[in-house]
């Protein structure tokens, strides 16, 4: 039997990536590499212990633009035994680098309304946003920027966060309807498909979509 591939988990903030990571750790995966935590650790070492989200994004883009898509993760991938879960990359060059290393890409999504509800329930300072503020930050994740005239415009810069461009590369997608039990069920089915090599680059390219309460469907 072939070894499990590394898995990259991405998607917008507050969508359930942490829950999926915990399930995969029970199905053969050894470690989670949290790319956001790596950025925060590096900024803390530079004297910025509590960086704002936008600052984190700017710094990550700067370092990846300078040193390449594997800047934050390659050291850990090469030094620690796998298989690994890489949680959080949202830039095309990061994702493509990991796909070139043979990783499987999983994309999680949920409605803005549900994610804002979950974010507000966490109660941390960075999550105390109005729905309009939450949507504004969400647009940055999907590949938009605020132009000088105040309008939102799409960009295609592979070194900036752009989930619009990352999503089409996914081998598998989860639609999180808000039920913790359903999300765990999707994660378990996904783990089984990884073991059976039913999802990932070993199969023809396409997305395997996992929906709450329904079997997964291959979309070629």
Secondary structure as the mmCIF struct_conf table of DSSP 4:
data_model
#
loop_
_struct_conf.conf_type_id
_struct_conf.id
_struct_conf.beg_label_comp_id
_struct_conf.beg_label_asym_id
_struct_conf.beg_label_seq_id
_struct_conf.end_label_comp_id
_struct_conf.end_label_asym_id
_struct_conf.end_label_seq_id
HELX_LH_PP_P HELX_LH_PP_P1 UNK A 2 UNK A 6
STRN STRN1 UNK A 7 UNK A 11
BEND BEND1 UNK A 12 UNK A 16
HELX_RH_AL_P HELX_RH_AL_P1 UNK A 17 UNK A 25
TURN_TY1_P TURN_TY1_P1 UNK A 26 UNK A 28
STRN STRN2 UNK A 31 UNK A 34
HELX_RH_AL_P HELX_RH_AL_P2 UNK A 35 UNK A 45
TURN_TY1_P TURN_TY1_P2 UNK A 46 UNK A 47
TURN_TY1_P TURN_TY1_P3 UNK A 49 UNK A 50
HELX_RH_AL_P HELX_RH_AL_P3 UNK A 53 UNK A 67
TURN_TY1_P TURN_TY1_P4 UNK A 69 UNK A 73
HELX_RH_AL_P HELX_RH_AL_P4 UNK A 74 UNK A 79
BEND BEND2 UNK A 80 UNK A 80
BEND BEND3 UNK A 82 UNK A 82
STRN STRN3 UNK A 84 UNK A 87
STRN STRN4 UNK A 91 UNK A 91
HELX_RH_AL_P HELX_RH_AL_P5 UNK A 92 UNK A 100
TURN_TY1_P TURN_TY1_P5 UNK A 101 UNK A 102
STRN STRN5 UNK A 104 UNK A 109
HELX_RH_AL_P HELX_RH_AL_P6 UNK A 112 UNK A 122
HELX_RH_3T_P HELX_RH_3T_P1 UNK A 125 UNK A 127
HELX_RH_AL_P HELX_RH_AL_P7 UNK A 131 UNK A 142
TURN_TY1_P TURN_TY1_P6 UNK A 143 UNK A 143
STRN STRN6 UNK A 144 UNK A 146
TURN_TY1_P TURN_TY1_P7 UNK A 148 UNK A 149
BEND BEND4 UNK A 150 UNK A 150
STRN STRN7 UNK A 152 UNK A 154
TURN_TY1_P TURN_TY1_P8 UNK A 158 UNK A 159
BEND BEND5 UNK A 160 UNK A 160
STRN STRN8 UNK A 161 UNK A 161
HELX_RH_AL_P HELX_RH_AL_P8 UNK A 163 UNK A 167
TURN_TY1_P TURN_TY1_P9 UNK A 168 UNK A 169
BEND BEND6 UNK A 171 UNK A 171
STRN STRN9 UNK A 172 UNK A 175
BEND BEND7 UNK A 178 UNK A 178
HELX_RH_AL_P HELX_RH_AL_P9 UNK A 180 UNK A 195
TURN_TY1_P TURN_TY1_P10 UNK A 196 UNK A 197
BEND BEND8 UNK A 199 UNK A 200
TURN_TY1_P TURN_TY1_P11 UNK A 201 UNK A 202
BEND BEND9 UNK A 203 UNK A 203
HELX_LH_PP_P HELX_LH_PP_P2 UNK A 204 UNK A 204
BEND BEND10 UNK A 205 UNK A 206
STRN STRN10 UNK A 207 UNK A 211
TURN_TY1_P TURN_TY1_P12 UNK A 212 UNK A 213
STRN STRN11 UNK A 214 UNK A 219
#
